């Protein structure tokens, strides 16, 4: 079989084909979509974190200019809530109570931003004006927003019927064996820290356009999402109790997702129900403050962790006690997220004994769910900060302590005490390369030079591993179109990653065709029977493999048709430049002619659904070098080096963008981002005036390379890269910061975000 080498096949640095239309302002984001007769929806939200309420008067609002509908809890009582779909199995085998999110609160609110009423009017301004006419009698309750004390005796309860703020208990490992390891230990290192709460802050806020076809009795919902099928499934099964076929869900362009656009939110069914009642399209668009108040937050853990070691620094046991803030309700996947941390708790190290204790906790705050990495960044931060602390206490160079405890290549496949089955890895290899690339040997001299300039310099290393592209599959369908182009249908959902480019490279590997003749269709339940969406770095490792297999199937069908038309053997046909030709001759047939010669649609279709039985495990080393101005506490990241193992690189340009973006989000968590609530549950960081995301001058140029070891669990050796940058960044940055503080003042702990004020206080307290 002969296939011409594609110009832009897998491995090529093809530029993003998505960008020209976006640069020209021709993107189709949700708020760009218009429907005839469109109305605007607005959610009236609670200004209180804990309160009972009675709506005293709605008539003025309903009579207000331009208003068509005002919905309260009684008006949507026939609909189900936005459900948590992630119950956790507790140590005694029980499943904990699930406190779902009501579409509209019925007499009680549990966090600032909780939904009280939904107003629909001709314009957004009219709906907002009408909301101010709704008279509400509030009976204030006592709120509790502090995770650290939420389980204390006497703390106000979010759900009094539970008798506790503990949402669930989860444990992994062998507590007795771990206790025995600690009893034998020559040295124990313990650290406690906060993994700070974050707001996603994608560029495009959430939005939806809801439409109802009264004749067909069907809904259409257009929204920015990370997968239309999961949204349709939760709306149909859990909220409306209707057939899947009664819902069409569409996603066009999406301005960022990061996990937080994966979920069903209350505004979607509210808009749909309003459209059904009014017989007109209803659009809802969040403003930035609503994003801070109402979209699921990320992280927010209180952790105490200990390592047991012998006198040589060999680790024999790891204990973790973790409190995970769930917020006021259990978000769609919220309880699962910190459990991932338990499965990855031992990181890249050969640690035999683990005792991981997790308690999910209710507070009067916005619910918490998956945010870029979803549990794996938290796990990597914990073990890498703990390893650094242990090395300092024992007087062992941090790189040497890591080497002594790495899982060695000959130990793979390696089953961790958290239940993960790592397939391959050469951790010492990429750490050694990263140290060389970052010129670790020259750091002492650079530190002296910094000191001469009045600066404090620090060097931080983090070696991470994550689990992603979890077991499963993503079906792909390819069609040869009548004009000779190729269309791919696949149920992942690009949020800016460059799927159209990457998937086209898989197609180009088997079917020689110009990139511009390949169309990638995502985001429409009418076009796709099923789809797993985008999350957990699954799109390329799972979707790409199926696209490659489907391309191969279609290529063989095309060659057979071409061979019949050219009176040749299919083995002598090559596909190149949009035509099939007999190798070594000038006898060709165009793809359009092949399409016309096909006897059936099946002859023009390639289908594949490659199933993967185990997750993949990207890993790598991040090294950060920083300078601190001790007079102000200002931090400059002066160098950042990455050596990653992604198994196989599909597109170096796209990969670089994914890693850069992930690292910047990690840096943001370390140095500037952090949600702050007052004691009574008021969100104090509800806008960019108070919540600081990284800017271009916050981050340096990155030194990046790969040292790939192909995955054995993925059919093409791909491991995934969408979240890895965030996972490696936080511990690398904080290890560098603590290194500088320790060298200067003996300070070995500082919380995130390490703002200039916190750094200055650490140096001067």
Secondary structure, DSSP 8 states (H G I E B T S, - for coil): ------TT-TTS----TTHHHHHTT----GGG---TT-EEEEEEE-S-SSEEEEEEE-HHHHTSTTEEEEE-GGGGTTS--B------B-TTS-B-----B-SS-SSEE-STT-EEEEEEESSHHHHHHHHTT-EEEEEE------GGGTTSTT---SSGGGTSSEEEEEEEE-HHHHHHHHHH-SEEEEEEEEEEEE----SS--EEEEEEETTTTEEEEEE--S-HHHHHHHIIIIII---GGGEEEE----S--TTTTSS--HHHHHHHHHHHHHTS-EEEE--HHHHHHHS-BEEEEEEEEEEEE-TT--EEEEEEEEEEEEESS--SSHHHHHHHHHHTTTTTB---EEEEEEEEEE-SS--B---TTTTHHHHHHHHHHHHHHHHHHHT--HHHHHHHHB--GGG-SEE-TTS-EE----HHHHHHHHHHHTTGGGHHHHHHHHHHTTEEEEEEEEEEE--BS-SB---EEEEE-TTS-EEEEES---SSS-HHHHHHHHHHHHS---GGGEEEE-SBTTT-S----S-TT-IIIIIIHHHHHHHHHHHHHHHHHHHHHHTS-GGGEEEETTEEEETTSS-EEEHHHHHHH-SSTGGGEEEE---B-S-B--EEEEEEEEEEETTTTEEEEEEEEEEEE-SS-S-HHHHHHHHHHHHHHHHHHHHT----B-TTS-BS--STTTS----GGGS--EEEEE-----SSSTT-----TTHHHHHHHHHHHHHHHHHHHHHH------SS--HHHHHHHHH-
